[in-house]
């Protein structure tokens, strides 16, 4: 009986560790970026973006900051009813080679309208999923 208890504890612990360590999935990256954006933290989104695969870290940070400023300007122009109030990730799909991912999500606006969108991601040199500025369904065939 003691062995059964130990085995169940071990299996439970492994399951818990696996469940809690999935922060580098495409869905987790998109959800974190969009939740930050929803909270008004534009840089939470842009920090998850990749602009050039081989860019120096300084240039990448500069591109992220420039894009954040542009996003802040555009978001400030939105009418209250056009603002996003809720986000829900609805799907994740990897490309044939696993080099790219498409995450679909549903957004709800203040006026109650809903829309579904897709975000495309790729892995950086360190193996972390990063949001692409431009992506297309063609990537999913690669």
Order of alpha helices (4+ residues) and beta strands (2+ residues): alpha-alpha-alpha-beta-alpha-beta-beta-beta-beta
